[in-house]
Amino acid sequence: MTEPTRIEPTKQLQDMVARMRKPFEGVATFASQEPQIITREKGVYAYLFVRPTRRFASALSVDRELLVLFTSFNEQQQRTVKIAKELINESTGRLESTVAIIVHKDPEGNLKLTKWGRSLGIAVLPVFFGRLPSNSEELSKQLCYELFSHDPFDVTGPVSDDENFFGRRNEALDLARKLQGGQIRACLGIRKIGKTSVINRVINECRLHYDCLCIFVDCSKDELWSLSAEQLLTSMAEAILKASEATALDGYSVVSEPASKRTLTDATKTLLDAILGATKPVIVFIDEVDYITPGSPTSEYWRDGFNKFWRNFRSVYQEAARSGRTISVMIGGVSAKWFVVDTIEKIENAALALVPEEYLSPLDRNATIAMIRKISKTAGLSFSNDSADAIAAACSDMPFWVRKACSYIHRNTEISKRPTTVDLPTTSTLVEKFITNEGTTLAHVAISHLFRVYPELRDPCIKTLAGNVTGISPVHLSTLRKYGIISPTGAVKASGSMFLEALKTYQATIDSEEQQGPGAAEQMSKEGSSLAEWAEELAVVSKTRNMLEKRMRQIALNFLRADAIAKKQPKGSAKNRILAVMAEERKHRLKELASDELIEKLFWKELAALIVKEWQVFADVFADRKRFQESCDIINDRPDTHAKDADVADIALQRRELDWLTDRLNAM
C-alpha cells in the first residue's frame, strides 16, 4: 500500500494563505502579497499584516494594521498565542496590540485560542480552516461574533492595568509621588468602589518609577487579623528586611505571620531598627484596615489591640523622621470612624489625627462615560452620551456597579446584530431591569457592610431617604456625600437609583422588624433571615451555582467524548449528542460550532436533559436519576430572580441541592 504523500508545513501554510485571500476581500487588504514564513519554538508559521476596511476597523474598534497568523498544526497549543504576541511586540507599534487573527486547523481550537488570548491580554479572532467562510461577509460576521461574544465588562477583582483602570490614573500618580516623602495617606470608601485597585496601581507606580521598599499588609487575611499588635509589628519588620534583600523583586514584600516571637517593646524596637537600617524609603500599604480596628468583624482582640498597635507604630514613625529616614503609610478600608474618635475604651486614641480622613469618591461623570464608551466598543456596542450618562447616574458613578450594569446590557443584546447602537429608551429599560434583578442586591450588600463598620451613619442615611435632614449632624452629611451615597451637591437625596432602591429595601427590613415586635430583629438574626445576610448568602449561592455549572459542562463533555471513542460510532459523537437535546431552531443556528463551544451554549435545563438522556454514561457519577432531576429542577428555579420574595428557605434549598451535586462530583 502506498503511503499518502506528506505535505510540507510550508506548502500547507502557503495553501492556507492563498485560500484566505478571497474571504478577506471586503474585510481587509494585505499589506504585503507574500506571507512571511517563520520557525518559532520548533514550529513553522506564516503571517501577514492586513489593513482592515473602515467598516471592519470600526466594528473592531481598531485603528492600526492587524496580524494574521497561520498555523497548520491539527492540535493547537498555547505557544501559538505566545508567538502572535511576540510578533505584535516586534512590530514596534505598527500592529494593533490587543487584537490578532489566527487561522488554524484544530477543530477544537477556537475556544482554546480565545481563552489563551485573554490570559495574555489579546482578543484572538480564530478562524477554523476546516469551515472556511466563502466570502467576506461571512468572515466579517464570524470574526465579529468571536469578539463580541466576550463580555469585556465582567471584571470581578481589582484592576490596575491601563486597559481597565479608568478615571483615577492621575490620582494614583499623585499618591505615589506624595508617598515618597514620608506622608501618611488614606484611601477610604464604600465596598467595591475601587480602593484595592487604586492601592495596587500606586504600588505598581512606586515599584516601577521610584527607588523604594514597598511593604503590603492585607488585613483581611486570617493569618494577619488574628495576630496581636506585637506580632503584626514584628511581621512588618521582617517584611522590610525581606524587601531589602538583593533577591527581592523590585523591593517588594508581603507581610505574613512572624517567624519570631517578641514582646511589644522588642517588636517596636525591631521595626524601628529595620526602617533605620533600610537604604531606601519604606512605604507600608495597609489594606482592609477595618479588620484590625475595634469594630473588627472577626476579632475582639483589636478593641484593645488597636491602640497598642498605633501607639507604638506612631512612635516608630516619629523617631524615623527625627533620624532622617523616610517611612510613608497608605491606609485602605471602609470606615474612617476609628481614626477620628477621641478615645477608645476610655483611652486616648493613638491614631487620632495620624491617618487623614481621605475618601475615594465615585468617578467623575465624564470619566464614567468615557469608560462605558471605550469598553463597550470591544463588545460591539455603542452608547451615546445620554445613554452612558443614564447608566452612570443610576449606578452613582461607582465603577464596579457601572461595569455590572453594562455587563447586563451586553448579555441582553443580541450578538448577531452587532455592532449596534443602544439607544436611550433601550438603555433605560435594561438598566431598570438590572437594578431589579441584580443591582439592588449589590448596593444593599455595600450599605449593610458600611452600617456594620460605621453604625453611626445608619440613621442619618435612612433619614435622607425621606429628605428629612432635621437633626442630622453636618459631619455625617458630609461623610455620606464623600462615600457617594447622597448627591454631592444640591438636595439631600440618594445619588442614584441603585442606592435609592437599596435604602428602600433596608428601610422595609427595619419596618418589618418593628412590626413583629421586640426581639424580632434578634430572632431574625439568629435565623439568618435579615436582608443583609440574605444578600451575602445569595452571593455565595450564585457563585457556587456558576462554578458547579462550569464543572458539570466540562465533565459532561469529557465523559461523552470518552464514550464515543470507546464505542467508535461516528453518529454518537459528543457533538451530535449535545445537539440532540437542543430545540431545532437553536440546533440549526449552532450546528457549526465545535463541541467545546457547543457545550458552553447549553442552558442549564438542556445540560440536565443531556445527562439524563445519556444516563448510562453518568449513572456512576450521580447514582440516582430521579434525585438528580429533582435537584436540577430546584437549582433551575432560581427564586432570587423571580418577582416574588425569596426567603431563607428558598436559599437553603438551593444550597442543599448545590451541595448534593457538588458532593457527587467530588466523589468521582
C-alpha positions in Angstrom: 0.0 0.0 0.0 1.3 3.4 -1.0 1.6 5.8 1.9 -0.2 9.2 1.4 2.1 11.9 0.4 3.1 14.2 3.4 2.7 17.8 2.6 5.4 20.0 4.0 4.3 22.6 6.6 5.5 25.5 4.4 3.4 24.2 1.5 0.4 23.8 3.8 0.7 27.3 5.1 1.1 28.8 1.6 -2.1 27.0 0.6 -3.9 28.3 3.6 -2.9 31.9 2.8 -3.9 31.5 -0.8 -7.4 30.3 0.1 -7.9 33.0 2.7 -7.4 35.8 0.2 -11.0 35.7 -1.2 -12.8 35.8 2.1 -10.6 38.7 3.1 -11.8 40.8 0.2 -14.1 43.5 1.5 -12.8 43.0 5.1 -9.1 44.0 4.8 -6.3 44.4 2.3 -3.0 42.7 2.6 -0.1 45.0 3.4 2.2 42.5 1.5 1.3 39.9 -1.0 3.7 37.2 0.1 3.4 35.7 3.6 6.4 35.6 5.9 7.4 32.1 6.9 9.0 31.8 10.3 10.1 29.0 12.6 9.5 29.5 16.3 9.7 27.0 19.1 10.2 24.1 16.7 7.1 25.0 14.7 6.6 26.6 11.3 4.2 29.5 10.9 3.2 32.1 8.3 1.9 35.6 8.9 0.7 38.6 7.1 -0.2 42.2 8.1 -3.6 43.4 6.9 -5.3 46.8 6.8 -8.9 46.5 7.9 -11.5 48.4 5.9 -13.0 51.4 7.6 -16.2 49.5 8.5 -14.4 46.5 9.8 -11.9 48.6 11.8 -14.9 50.5 13.3 -16.6 47.2 14.3 -13.4 46.0 16.0 -12.5 49.5 17.4 -9.0 49.4 15.9 -7.0 52.0 14.0 -3.8 50.0 13.1 -3.0 47.1 11.0 -3.8 43.6 12.2 -1.7 40.4 12.5 -3.0 37.3 10.7 -1.1 34.3 11.9 -1.4 30.9 10.1 -0.7 27.6 11.8 -1.0 24.1 10.2 -1.0 22.1 13.4 -4.0 19.9 13.9 -4.0 20.5 17.6 -3.3 23.9 18.9 -1.1 24.7 21.9 -0.7 27.9 23.9 2.6 28.7 22.2 0.6 29.9 19.1 -0.9 32.8 21.0 2.5 33.5 22.6 4.1 33.7 19.2 1.3 36.1 18.0 2.0 38.4 20.9 5.8 38.3 20.2 5.2 39.3 16.5 2.9 42.1 17.6 5.6 43.4 20.1 8.3 43.1 17.4 6.2 45.3 15.0 7.1 48.4 17.2 3.7 49.9 17.2 2.7 49.1 13.6 0.2 46.4 14.7 -2.9 46.6 16.9 -1.6 45.4 20.3 -4.9 43.9 21.6 -6.3 42.0 18.5 -5.0 39.2 16.4 -6.5 36.9 13.8 -5.3 33.2 13.9 -6.1 30.8 11.1 -5.8 27.2 12.3 -6.7 23.5 11.6 -7.7 22.4 15.1 -11.5 21.5 15.2 -11.5 22.4 18.9 -9.1 25.3 18.5 -11.5 28.3 18.6 -12.3 28.0 22.2 -8.7 27.3 23.3 -7.2 30.1 21.3 -9.7 32.6 22.6 -9.2 31.6 26.2 -5.4 31.7 25.9 -5.5 35.0 24.2 -7.5 36.6 27.1 -4.9 35.3 29.6 -2.2 37.2 27.6 -4.3 40.3 27.0 -5.1 39.7 23.3 -8.5 39.4 21.7 -7.8 36.4 19.5 -10.2 36.1 16.5 -9.9 32.4 15.5 -10.8 31.1 12.0 -11.1 27.3 11.7 -9.7 26.4 8.3 -12.0 23.4 8.1 -15.0 25.7 8.0 -13.5 28.5 6.0 -16.0 31.3 5.2 -16.7 31.5 1.4 -17.0 35.3 1.3 -16.0 38.5 3.2 -19.5 38.9 4.7 -19.4 35.5 6.3 -15.8 36.1 7.5 -16.7 39.5 9.0 -19.7 38.0 10.9 -17.6 35.2 12.2 -14.8 37.4 13.4 -17.2 39.9 15.0 -19.1 37.1 16.7 -15.9 35.7 18.2 -15.0 39.1 19.5 -18.4 40.4 20.6 -19.4 37.2 22.5 -16.8 38.0 25.1 -18.0 40.2 28.0 -15.3 42.9 28.5 -17.3 44.4 31.4 -17.1 41.3 33.6 -14.2 42.1 35.9 -14.6 40.7 39.3 -11.3 41.5 41.0 -9.2 44.7 41.4 -7.8 46.2 38.3 -4.7 48.3 37.8 -3.7 47.9 34.1 -4.2 50.8 31.7 -6.8 48.8 29.7 -9.2 48.6 32.7 -8.1 51.4 35.1 -10.3 54.4 34.4 -10.6 57.9 35.8 -8.1 57.6 38.7 -4.7 57.5 36.9 -3.7 61.0 37.9 -5.0 60.4 41.4 -2.8 57.2 41.7 0.2 59.1 40.3 -0.2 61.9 42.8 -0.4 59.5 45.7 2.7 57.6 44.5 4.6 60.9 44.4 3.4 62.0 47.9 4.3 58.7 49.4 8.0 59.3 48.5 8.3 62.0 51.2 7.2 60.4 54.4 3.5 61.1 54.2 0.5 59.1 55.6 -2.4 58.9 53.1 -5.7 57.2 53.2 -7.9 55.5 50.6 -11.3 55.0 52.3 -14.6 54.3 50.7 -17.7 52.1 50.4 -17.3 48.5 49.4 -16.4 47.8 45.7 -15.7 51.5 44.9 -12.2 50.5 43.8 -9.9 51.1 46.8 -7.8 48.0 46.3 -7.5 48.8 42.6 -6.1 52.2 43.5 -3.7 50.8 46.1 -2.5 48.2 43.6 -1.9 50.9 41.0 0.0 53.1 43.5 2.2 50.1 44.4 2.9 49.4 40.7 3.8 53.1 40.2 6.1 53.0 43.2 7.9 49.8 42.2 8.3 50.9 38.6 9.3 54.5 38.9 10.7 55.1 42.4 13.6 53.7 44.3 11.9 52.5 47.5 10.8 49.5 49.5 7.1 48.6 49.4 5.5 46.5 52.2 1.9 45.2 51.7 -0.3 44.3 54.7 -3.6 42.6 53.7 -5.5 42.7 57.0 -8.4 40.6 55.6 -6.2 37.5 55.6 -6.9 35.2 58.6 -3.2 35.0 59.4 -2.9 38.7 59.9 -6.1 39.9 61.7 -5.6 37.0 64.1 -2.2 38.4 65.1 -1.6 40.6 68.2 -0.2 44.1 68.0 3.4 42.9 68.8 3.1 40.1 66.2 2.0 42.4 63.5 4.8 44.9 64.2 7.3 42.0 64.2 5.9 40.8 60.8 6.2 44.3 59.3 9.9 44.5 60.4 10.6 41.0 58.9 8.9 42.1 55.6 11.1 45.2 55.4 14.2 43.1 55.9 13.0 40.7 53.1 12.3 43.6 50.8 15.8 44.9 51.4 17.4 41.7 50.2 19.1 41.7 46.8 16.8 38.8 45.7 13.6 40.8 46.5 11.6 41.6 43.4 11.6 45.4 42.9 12.0 45.9 46.7 8.5 44.4 47.4 7.4 42.2 50.2 4.1 40.9 51.6 3.6 40.8 55.4 2.8 37.3 56.7 3.0 35.5 60.0 6.1 36.4 62.1 9.0 34.0 62.2 10.0 35.1 65.7 8.1 35.8 69.0 8.7 39.2 70.7 7.3 41.4 73.4 5.6 44.6 72.4 8.6 46.7 73.4 11.0 44.4 71.4 8.7 44.3 68.4 8.6 48.1 68.3 12.4 48.4 68.5 12.8 45.7 65.8 10.5 47.6 63.4 12.4 50.9 64.1 15.8 49.1 63.5 14.5 47.7 60.2 13.5 51.1 59.0 16.7 52.8 60.2 18.7 50.0 58.5 17.0 50.4 55.2 18.9 52.2 52.5 15.7 53.3 50.7 12.5 55.0 51.7 10.0 52.5 53.2 6.3 52.6 52.2 3.8 50.5 54.1 0.5 49.7 52.4 -2.3 48.6 54.8 -5.4 47.3 53.0 -8.7 46.2 54.6 -7.7 48.1 57.8 -11.2 47.5 59.2 -10.2 44.0 60.2 -7.8 45.4 62.8 -10.0 48.1 64.4 -12.2 48.0 67.5 -15.1 47.4 65.1 -13.4 44.3 63.5 -16.0 41.8 62.3 -13.6 38.9 63.0 -11.6 39.6 66.2 -12.4 41.0 69.6 -8.7 41.4 70.3 -8.5 44.7 68.3 -10.8 46.5 70.7 -7.7 46.9 72.9 -5.0 46.0 70.4 -5.9 48.9 68.0 -4.5 51.4 70.4 -1.4 49.3 71.3 -0.5 48.9 67.6 -1.0 52.5 66.6 0.6 54.0 69.7 3.8 52.0 69.1 3.7 52.4 65.3 3.3 56.2 65.8 6.4 56.3 68.0 8.4 54.4 65.3 7.2 56.8 62.6 8.1 59.8 64.5 11.6 58.5 65.6 12.3 57.5 62.0 11.5 61.1 60.9 13.8 62.5 63.6 16.6 60.2 62.4 16.3 61.4 58.8 14.7 58.1 57.5 11.6 58.2 55.2 8.7 55.9 56.1 5.3 56.5 54.5 2.0 54.8 55.0 -1.1 54.3 52.9 -4.3 53.0 54.5 -7.2 51.4 52.7 -10.5 50.5 54.2 -14.2 51.3 54.5 -14.5 53.2 57.8 -12.7 56.3 59.0 -14.5 56.1 62.3 -11.6 54.8 64.4 -9.2 57.4 63.1 -11.4 60.4 64.2 -12.8 59.4 67.6 -11.1 60.9 70.6 -11.0 57.9 72.9 -11.3 54.1 72.6 -12.3 52.2 75.7 -11.7 55.5 77.7 -8.1 55.7 76.5 -6.8 58.4 74.2 -7.0 57.3 70.6 -3.4 56.8 69.4 -4.4 57.0 65.7 -6.3 60.3 66.1 -5.1 62.9 63.6 -2.4 60.4 62.4 -4.4 59.0 59.5 -6.2 61.6 57.4 -9.9 61.2 56.6 -9.5 60.8 52.9 -12.2 59.1 50.8 -12.1 57.5 47.4 -15.1 59.2 45.8 -17.1 57.8 42.9 -15.7 58.5 39.4 -16.1 61.9 37.8 -19.1 61.7 35.4 -17.1 62.4 32.3 -14.6 59.6 33.3 -17.5 57.2 33.8 -18.9 58.0 30.4 -15.5 57.6 28.8 -15.1 54.2 30.5 -18.5 53.0 29.3 -18.0 54.1 25.7 -14.4 52.7 25.4 -15.1 49.3 26.8 -18.4 48.9 25.0 -16.8 49.3 21.6 -14.9 46.0 22.2 -18.3 44.3 22.7 -19.8 45.8 19.5 -22.0 48.2 21.5 -22.2 51.9 21.1 -23.7 54.3 23.7 -24.5 57.9 23.1 -23.5 60.4 25.8 -27.1 60.4 27.0 -27.3 56.6 27.3 -23.9 56.4 29.0 -25.0 59.2 31.3 -28.1 57.3 32.3 -26.1 54.2 33.3 -23.6 56.3 35.2 -26.4 58.2 37.1 -28.3 55.0 38.0 -25.1 53.5 39.4 -23.8 56.6 41.2 -20.6 56.5 39.1 -19.4 53.5 41.1 -17.1 51.8 38.5 -17.8 48.2 39.6 -21.6 48.8 39.5 -21.3 50.5 36.1 -19.5 47.5 34.8 -22.1 45.2 36.2 -24.9 47.2 34.6 -23.1 47.3 31.2 -22.5 43.5 31.5 -26.2 43.0 32.0 -26.9 45.1 28.8 -24.3 43.1 27.0 -25.9 39.8 28.0 -29.3 41.0 26.9 -28.3 42.4 23.5 -28.3 40.0 20.5 -24.7 39.4 19.3 -25.7 38.7 15.7 -26.9 42.3 15.2 -23.6 43.9 16.4 -22.0 46.4 16.0 -25.1 48.3 17.1 -26.1 51.4 18.9 -28.0 51.0 22.2 -30.5 54.0 22.3 -31.6 55.8 25.4 -35.0 54.1 25.8 -33.4 50.6 25.5 -30.7 51.6 27.9 -33.1 52.9 30.4 -35.3 49.8 30.2 -32.3 47.4 30.6 -30.8 49.5 33.5 -34.2 49.3 35.3 -34.2 45.5 34.9 -30.6 45.3 36.0 -31.4 47.2 39.2 -34.4 45.0 39.9 -32.6 41.7 39.2 -29.1 42.4 40.4 -28.3 46.0 41.3 -30.4 46.4 44.4 -28.7 43.4 46.0 -25.2 44.7 45.1 -26.0 48.1 46.6 -27.7 46.6 49.7 -24.7 44.5 50.5 -22.5 47.6 50.2 -24.6 49.8 52.6 -25.2 46.9 55.0 -21.5 46.4 55.3 -20.9 50.2 55.8 -23.5 50.3 58.6 -21.9 47.3 60.3 -18.5 49.0 60.4 -19.8 52.6 60.8 -23.2 52.2 62.6 -23.4 56.0 63.4 -24.2 56.6 59.7 -27.2 54.3 59.5 -29.9 56.6 60.9 -28.7 59.7 59.1 -28.7 57.7 55.9 -32.2 56.4 56.4 -33.5 59.9 57.2 -32.2 61.2 53.9 -34.5 58.7 52.1 -37.4 60.9 53.0 -35.5 64.1 52.5 -35.5 64.7 56.3 -32.3 66.3 57.3 -33.5 67.5 60.7 -31.2 66.6 63.5 -28.5 65.1 61.1 -25.0 66.2 62.0 -23.3 68.2 59.3 -20.3 65.9 59.8 -22.5 62.8 59.0 -24.0 64.5 55.9 -20.5 65.4 54.7 -19.4 61.8 55.3 -22.3 60.4 53.3 -21.5 62.7 50.4 -17.9 61.6 50.5 -19.0 58.0 50.4 -21.1 58.8 47.3 -24.4 57.6 48.9 -26.1 61.0 48.7 -25.7 63.6 45.9 -22.5 65.6 46.2 -24.4 68.9 45.6 -28.0 70.2 45.8 -30.9 68.5 47.6 -30.2 65.8 50.1 -31.2 62.6 48.3 -29.8 59.3 47.2 -27.1 59.8 44.5 -28.5 57.1 42.2 -31.3 54.6 41.6 -29.2 51.7 43.0 -28.6 53.4 46.3 -32.2 54.6 46.4 -33.6 51.1 46.0 -31.1 49.6 48.4 -32.1 52.1 51.1 -35.8 51.4 50.5 -35.1 47.7 50.9 -33.2 48.4 54.1 -36.0 50.6 55.4 -38.5 47.9 54.6 -36.5 45.4 56.6 -36.4 47.8 59.6 -40.2 48.3 59.4 -40.8 44.6 59.2 -38.7 44.0 62.3 -40.6 46.8 64.2 -44.0 45.3 63.2 -43.0 41.9 64.6 -42.4 43.5 68.0 -39.5 43.5 70.5 -36.9 40.8 70.0 -37.9 40.1 66.3 -34.7 41.6 64.9 -32.6 39.4 67.2 -34.7 36.4 66.3 -34.3 37.1 62.6 -30.6 37.5 63.0 -30.4 34.2 64.8 -32.3 32.5 62.0 -30.1 34.2 59.4 -33.0 35.9 57.7 -32.1 39.5 57.8 -31.8 41.0 54.3 -28.1 41.9 54.7 -27.3 38.3 55.5 -29.6 37.1 52.7 -27.7 39.3 50.2 -24.4 37.8 51.3 -25.9 34.3 51.2 -27.3 35.0 47.7 -23.8 36.0 46.5 -22.4 32.7 47.8 -25.2 30.7 46.2 -24.8 32.4 42.9 -21.0 31.8 42.8 -21.4 28.2 43.8 -24.1 27.7 41.1 -21.8 29.2 38.4 -18.8 27.1 39.5 -20.9 23.9 39.6 -22.4 24.6 36.1 -18.9 25.2 34.6 -17.6 22.0 36.2 -20.6 19.9 35.0 -20.2 21.2 31.4 -16.6 20.1 31.3 -17.3 16.7 32.9 -20.3 16.0 30.6 -18.1 16.8 27.5 -15.2 14.7 28.7 -17.4 11.7 29.5 -19.3 11.9 26.2 -16.0 12.1 24.3 -14.6 9.1 26.1 -17.8 7.1 25.5 -17.8 8.0 21.8 -14.2 6.8 21.4 -14.9 3.6 23.2 -17.9 2.7 21.1 -16.4 4.0 17.8 -19.7 5.3 16.5 -19.4 8.5 14.4 -23.0 9.4 14.8 -22.7 9.1 18.5 -20.0 11.8 18.7 -20.1 14.2 21.7 -21.1 17.0 19.4 -24.1 15.1 17.9 -25.3 14.1 21.4 -25.2 17.7 22.6 -27.1 18.9 19.6 -29.8 16.2 20.2 -31.1 17.9 23.3 -31.4 21.3 21.7 -34.5 22.8 20.1 -34.5 22.7 16.3 -34.0 26.4 15.8 -31.0 26.5 18.2 -29.6 23.3 16.7 -29.7 24.8 13.2 -28.0 28.0 14.4 -25.3 26.4 16.4 -24.6 23.2 14.5 -21.3 24.6 13.0 -19.7 25.1 16.4 -17.1 22.7 17.8 -18.1 20.6 20.8 -16.0 22.7 23.2 -18.0 25.8 22.1 -21.3 23.9 21.9 -21.3 22.7 25.4 -20.9 26.3 26.6 -24.1 27.3 24.8 -26.3 24.8 26.6 -28.9 26.2 29.0 -29.0 24.6 32.5 -32.1 22.6 31.6 -30.5 21.4 28.4 -27.4 20.4 30.3 -29.5 18.4 32.8 -31.5 16.9 29.9 -28.3 15.8 28.2 -27.1 13.9 31.3 -30.5 12.3 31.8 -30.6 11.3 28.1 -27.1 9.8 28.4 -27.7 8.3 31.8 -25.8 5.1 31.1 -22.7 7.3 30.8 -23.3 9.3 34.0 -25.0 6.7 36.3 -21.9 6.0 38.3 -21.4 9.7 39.0 -24.9 10.8 40.0 -26.3 7.4 41.1 -30.0 8.3 41.5 -31.6 9.7 38.3 -34.8 10.9 40.0 -32.8 12.6 42.7 -30.6 14.2 40.0 -33.6 15.5 38.1 -35.2 16.9 41.2 -32.0 18.6 42.2 -31.5 20.2 38.8 -35.2 21.4 38.7 -34.7 23.1 42.1 -31.5 24.8 41.1 -33.0 25.9 37.8 -35.9 27.5 39.7 -33.6 30.3 41.0 -36.1 32.1 43.2 -33.8 35.1 43.6 -34.5 36.1 40.0 -38.3 36.0 40.4 -40.7 38.8 41.2 -41.7 37.0 44.4 -39.6 37.4 47.5 -37.0 34.7 48.0 -36.9 33.7 51.7 -34.3 31.9 53.7 -36.0 28.5 53.0 -35.6 29.1 49.2 -31.9 29.9 49.6 -31.4 27.0 52.0 -33.0 24.6 49.5 -30.7 25.9 46.7 -27.7 25.4 49.0 -28.7 21.8 49.8 -29.1 20.8 46.2 -25.9 22.5 45.1 -24.1 20.7 47.9 -25.6 17.4 46.9 -24.5 17.8 43.2 -21.0 19.0 44.3 -20.6 16.0 46.6 -21.5 13.7 43.8 -18.8 15.3 41.5 -16.2 15.2 44.3 -16.9 11.5 44.9 -15.7 10.6 41.3 
